Amino acid sequence: MMQGQPSVVDPVTMMSASKSLMTGDLWDYLTDQMSRQARFEKLFAYHVVGNLLVRKPTVFALADGRQAHELMESGQSARKIVLKP
């Protein structure tokens, strides 16, 4: 079992050694229509019974971009932040 924070990785140092970071993607696991349909049905069932909460994004006018960045950097919002022209 792994505990604690992982070691800090410097991407620039890795790139200078011709190394890269890779991660799995959902589409690596949902490789056929049946598995995608089953995952969709499970997700939709959560939504239907109210176990999936989808919150509206926090919207800022484009002119208030500084405030949007300050909110994002403060860590006080877990919502998506959208700048609207």
LUMROKOL-161929 format. One record per atom (N, C-alpha, C, CB): residue number from 0; residue in one letter; atom name; y, z, x. Coordinates in steps of 0.05 Angstrom, whole numbers. Glycine has a CB too. Layout:
PT    i  aa  at      c2      c3      c1
PT  NUM   A  CA       Y       Z       X
...
***
This chain:
PT    i  aa  at      c2      c3      c1
PT    0   M   N     -23       0      17
PT    0   M  CA       0       0       0
PT    0   M   C      25       0      18
PT    0   M  CB       0      24     -19
PT    1   M   N      44     -17      11
PT    1   M  CA      69     -18      26
PT    1   M   C      89       0      13
PT    1   M  CB      79     -48      28
PT    2   Q   N     104      15      30
PT    2   Q  CA     124      32      20
PT    2   Q   C     150      28      35
PT    2   Q  CB     116      62      21
PT    3   G   N     172      34      22
PT    3   G  CA     198      32      35
PT    3   G   C     209       3      36
PT    3   G  CB     196      42      63
PT    4   Q   N     231       0      49
PT    4   Q  CA     244     -26      50
PT    4   Q   C     231     -43      72
PT    4   Q  CB     274     -22      56
PT    5   P   N     229     -69      67
PT    5   P  CA     218     -87      87
PT    5   P   C     238     -89     110
PT    5   P  CB     211    -115      75
PT    6   S   N     229     -98     133
PT    6   S  CA     247    -103     155
PT    6   S   C     267    -124     149
PT    6   S  CB     231    -111     180
PT    7   V   N     291    -122     160
PT    7   V  CA     312    -142     156
PT    7   V   C     304    -167     171
PT    7   V  CB     340    -131     166
PT    8   V   N     307    -190     158
PT    8   V  CA     301    -216     170
PT    8   V   C     326    -231     173
PT    8   V  CB     280    -231     153
PT    9   D   N     331    -241     197
PT    9   D  CA     355    -258     203
PT    9   D   C     347    -287     201
PT    9   D  CB     367    -251     230
PT   10   P   N     355    -301     180
PT   10   P  CA     347    -329     176
PT   10   P   C     356    -347     200
PT   10   P  CB     358    -340     151
PT   11   V   N     379    -341     211
PT   11   V  CA     389    -358     233
PT   11   V   C     370    -356     257
PT   11   V  CB     418    -350     241
PT   12   T   N     362    -332     264
PT   12   T  CA     343    -328     286
PT   12   T   C     317    -343     280
PT   12   T  CB     338    -298     291
PT   13   M   N     308    -341     255
PT   13   M  CA     283    -355     248
PT   13   M   C     285    -385     251
PT   13   M  CB     275    -348     219
PT   14   M   N     308    -396     241
PT   14   M  CA     312    -425     243
PT   14   M   C     313    -434     272
PT   14   M  CB     337    -433     228
PT   15   S   N     325    -418     289
PT   15   S  CA     327    -426     317
PT   15   S   C     299    -427     330
PT   15   S  CB     345    -407     333
PT   16   A   N     280    -413     318
PT   16   A  CA     252    -414     328
PT   16   A   C     235    -433     311
PT   16   A  CB     240    -386     328
PT   17   S   N     248    -450     295
PT   17   S  CA     234    -469     277
PT   17   S   C     215    -455     258
PT   17   S  CB     219    -489     294
PT   18   K   N     224    -432     248
PT   18   K  CA     208    -418     227
PT   18   K   C     224    -419     201
PT   18   K  CB     202    -388     236
PT   19   S   N     210    -414     179
PT   19   S  CA     224    -414     154
PT   19   S   C     212    -393     135
PT   19   S  CB     222    -442     140
PT   20   L   N     227    -386     115
PT   20   L  CA     217    -367      95
PT   20   L   C     207    -383      71
PT   20   L  CB     239    -347      86
PT   21   M   N     185    -375      60
PT   21   M  CA     174    -389      37
PT   21   M   C     165    -368      17
PT   21   M  CB     151    -409      44
PT   22   T   N     165    -375      -8
PT   22   T  CA     156    -357     -29
PT   22   T   C     141    -373     -50
PT   22   T  CB     180    -342     -41
PT   23   G   N     126    -359     -66
PT   23   G  CA     112    -372     -88
PT   23   G   C     131    -380    -110
PT   23   G  CB      90    -354     -98
PT   24   D   N     123    -398    -126
PT   24   D  CA     139    -407    -149
PT   24   D   C     121    -406    -173
PT   24   D  CB     151    -435    -144
PT   25   L   N     132    -401    -196
PT   25   L  CA     116    -400    -220
PT   25   L   C     100    -425    -224
PT   25   L  CB     134    -395    -245
PT   26   W   N     111    -448    -216
PT   26   W  CA      97    -474    -220
PT   26   W   C      74    -477    -201
PT   26   W  CB     117    -497    -217
PT   27   D   N      72    -460    -181
PT   27   D  CA      49    -460    -163
PT   27   D   C      25    -449    -178
PT   27   D  CB      54    -444    -138
PT   28   Y   N      29    -432    -198
PT   28   Y  CA       8    -419    -212
PT   28   Y   C       2    -432    -240
PT   28   Y  CB      15    -390    -216
PT   29   L   N      23    -442    -252
PT   29   L  CA      20    -455    -278
PT   29   L   C      17    -485    -274
PT   29   L  CB      44    -449    -297
PT   30   T   N      -6    -493    -265
PT   30   T  CA     -10    -521    -256
PT   30   T   C     -20    -540    -278
PT   30   T  CB     -29    -521    -234
PT   31   D   N     -26    -530    -302
PT   31   D  CA     -34    -548    -323
PT   31   D   C     -22    -540    -349
PT   31   D  CB     -65    -548    -325
PT   32   Q   N     -23    -558    -368
PT   32   Q  CA     -10    -554    -394
PT   32   Q   C     -21    -529    -409
PT   32   Q  CB     -15    -579    -412
PT   33   M   N     -47    -524    -407
PT   33   M  CA     -59    -501    -421
PT   33   M   C     -48    -475    -410
PT   33   M  CB     -89    -501    -419
PT   34   S   N     -45    -472    -384
PT   34   S  CA     -35    -447    -373
PT   34   S   C      -5    -444    -379
PT   34   S  CB     -39    -447    -342
PT   35   R   N      10    -466    -379
PT   35   R  CA      38    -464    -387
PT   35   R   C      41    -456    -416
PT   35   R  CB      53    -490    -381
PT   36   Q   N      25    -468    -434
PT   36   Q  CA      26    -462    -462
PT   36   Q   C      19    -433    -467
PT   36   Q  CB       7    -481    -478
PT   37   A   N      -2    -423    -454
PT   37   A  CA     -10    -395    -458
PT   37   A   C      12    -376    -449
PT   37   A  CB     -36    -389    -442
PT   38   R   N      25    -382    -426
PT   38   R  CA      47    -365    -417
PT   38   R   C      71    -366    -436
PT   38   R  CB      57    -375    -388
PT   39   F   N      77    -390    -447
PT   39   F  CA      98    -392    -466
PT   39   F   C      92    -376    -491
PT   39   F  CB     102    -422    -474
PT   40   E   N      68    -378    -501
PT   40   E  CA      61    -363    -526
PT   40   E   C      63    -333    -522
PT   40   E  CB      33    -371    -535
PT   41   K   N      55    -324    -498
PT   41   K  CA      57    -295    -492
PT   41   K   C      86    -286    -491
PT   41   K  CB      43    -289    -465
PT   42   L   N     103    -302    -478
PT   42   L  CA     131    -296    -476
PT   42   L   C     144    -296    -503
PT   42   L  CB     145    -316    -457
PT   43   F   N     138    -317    -519
PT   43   F  CA     150    -319    -546
PT   43   F   C     142    -296    -564
PT   43   F  CB     142    -346    -559
PT   44   A   N     117    -287    -561
PT   44   A  CA     107    -264    -576
PT   44   A   C     123    -239    -570
PT   44   A  CB      77    -259    -571
PT   45   Y   N     130    -235    -544
PT   45   Y  CA     147    -212    -537
PT   45   Y   C     174    -214    -551
PT   45   Y  CB     152    -211    -506
PT   46   H   N     185    -238    -553
PT   46   H  CA     211    -242    -566
PT   46   H   C     209    -236    -596
PT   46   H  CB     221    -271    -561
PT   47   V   N     188    -246    -609
PT   47   V  CA     185    -243    -637
PT   47   V   C     184    -214    -646
PT   47   V  CB     160    -257    -647
PT   48   V   N     170    -197    -630
PT   48   V  CA     168    -169    -638
PT   48   V   C     191    -152    -627
PT   48   V  CB     141    -157    -628
PT   49   G   N     209    -164    -613
PT   49   G  CA     233    -150    -603
PT   49   G   C     229    -136    -577
PT   49   G  CB     241    -130    -623
PT   50   N   N     209    -142    -561
PT   50   N  CA     204    -130    -535
PT   50   N   C     219    -144    -513
PT   50   N  CB     175    -129    -529
PT   51   L   N     232    -166    -519
PT   51   L  CA     246    -182    -499
PT   51   L   C     275    -182    -506
PT   51   L  CB     235    -211    -497
PT   52   L   N     291    -169    -490
PT   52   L  CA     320    -167    -495
PT   52   L   C     334    -188    -478
PT   52   L  CB     330    -138    -489
PT   53   V   N     348    -206    -491
PT   53   V  CA     364    -226    -478
PT   53   V   C     393    -220    -483
PT   53   V  CB     356    -256    -487
PT   54   R   N     407    -213    -462
PT   54   R  CA     435    -205    -465
PT   54   R   C     453    -229    -460
PT   54   R  CB     442    -182    -446
PT   55   K   N     475    -229    -474
PT   55   K  CA     495    -250    -469
PT   55   K   C     508    -246    -442
PT   55   K  CB     517    -250    -491
PT   56   P   N     516    -267    -429
PT   56   P  CA     528    -264    -402
PT   56   P   C     556    -253    -405
PT   56   P  CB     529    -291    -388
PT   57   T   N     566    -242    -383
PT   57   T  CA     594    -233    -381
PT   57   T   C     609    -258    -373
PT   57   T  CB     598    -210    -359
PT   58   V   N     629    -265    -390
PT   58   V  CA     644    -289    -386
PT   58   V   C     673    -283    -377
PT   58   V  CB     645    -306    -412
PT   59   F   N     681    -296    -356
PT   59   F  CA     709    -294    -346
PT   59   F   C     722    -321    -347
PT   59   F  CB     709    -282    -317
PT   60   A   N     747    -321    -352
PT   60   A  CA     762    -346    -349
PT   60   A   C     762    -354    -319
PT   60   A  CB     792    -344    -360
PT   61   L   N     763    -379    -314
PT   61   L  CA     763    -389    -286
PT   61   L   C     786    -376    -270
PT   61   L  CB     765    -419    -285
PT   62   A   N     808    -372    -283
PT   62   A  CA     831    -360    -270
PT   62   A   C     826    -331    -262
PT   62   A  CB     856    -361    -288
PT   63   D   N     806    -318    -274
PT   63   D  CA     799    -290    -268
PT   63   D   C     774    -289    -250
PT   63   D  CB     793    -275    -294
PT   64   G   N     770    -310    -234
PT   64   G  CA     747    -311    -216
PT   64   G   C     746    -287    -197
PT   64   G  CB     748    -336    -200
PT   65   R   N     769    -277    -188
PT   65   R  CA     769    -254    -170
PT   65   R   C     757    -230    -183
PT   65   R  CB     798    -248    -162
PT   66   Q   N     763    -225    -209
PT   66   Q  CA     752    -202    -223
PT   66   Q   C     721    -206    -226
PT   66   Q  CB     765    -200    -251
PT   67   A   N     713    -231    -231
PT   67   A  CA     684    -236    -234
PT   67   A   C     670    -229    -208
PT   67   A  CB     679    -266    -241
PT   68   H   N     681    -238    -185
PT   68   H  CA     669    -232    -159
PT   68   H   C     669    -202    -154
PT   68   H  CB     684    -247    -137
PT   69   E   N     690    -188    -161
PT   69   E  CA     692    -159    -156
PT   69   E   C     670    -145    -173
PT   69   E  CB     719    -148    -164
PT   70   L   N     666    -154    -198
PT   70   L  CA     645    -142    -214
PT   70   L   C     618    -147    -202
PT   70   L  CB     646    -153    -243
PT   71   M   N     613    -171    -193
PT   71   M  CA     587    -178    -182
PT   71   M   C     582    -162    -156
PT   71   M  CB     586    -208    -175
PT   72   E   N     602    -160    -139
PT   72   E  CA     599    -145    -114
PT   72   E   C     597    -115    -118
PT   72   E  CB     623    -151     -96
PT   73   S   N     607    -105    -140
PT   73   S  CA     606     -76    -145
PT   73   S   C     578     -67    -153
PT   73   S  CB     625     -69    -168
PT   74   G   N     561     -85    -162
PT   74   G  CA     534     -78    -170
PT   74   G   C     533     -64    -197
PT   74   G  CB     522     -60    -150
PT   75   Q   N     555     -64    -212
PT   75   Q  CA     557     -50    -238
PT   75   Q   C     548     -68    -261
PT   75   Q  CB     585     -41    -243
PT   76   S   N     540     -92    -256
PT   76   S  CA     531    -110    -277
PT   76   S   C     505    -124    -268
PT   76   S  CB     553    -131    -284
PT   77   A   N     485    -123    -286
PT   77   A  CA     460    -137    -280
PT   77   A   C     459    -163    -296
PT   77   A  CB     436    -119    -287
PT   78   R   N     480    -168    -312
PT   78   R  CA     480    -192    -328
PT   78   R   C     489    -216    -312
PT   78   R  CB     499    -188    -352
PT   79   K   N     484    -239    -323
PT   79   K  CA     494    -264    -312
PT   79   K   C     524    -264    -315
PT   79   K  CB     481    -290    -325
PT   80   I   N     538    -273    -296
PT   80   I  CA     567    -275    -297
PT   80   I   C     575    -304    -297
PT   80   I  CB     581    -260    -273
PT   81   V   N     590    -313    -317
PT   81   V  CA     597    -341    -320
PT   81   V   C     627    -344    -318
PT   81   V  CB     587    -352    -347
PT   82   L   N     636    -364    -303
PT   82   L  CA     665    -371    -302
PT   82   L   C     669    -395    -321
PT   82   L  CB     674    -378    -273
PT   83   K   N     687    -392    -339
PT   83   K  CA     692    -413    -359
PT   83   K   C     720    -425    -354
PT   83   K  CB     690    -401    -388
PT   84   P   N     720    -452    -351
PT   84   P  CA     746    -465    -347
PT   84   P   C     765    -463    -371
PT   84   P  CB     742    -495    -341
***
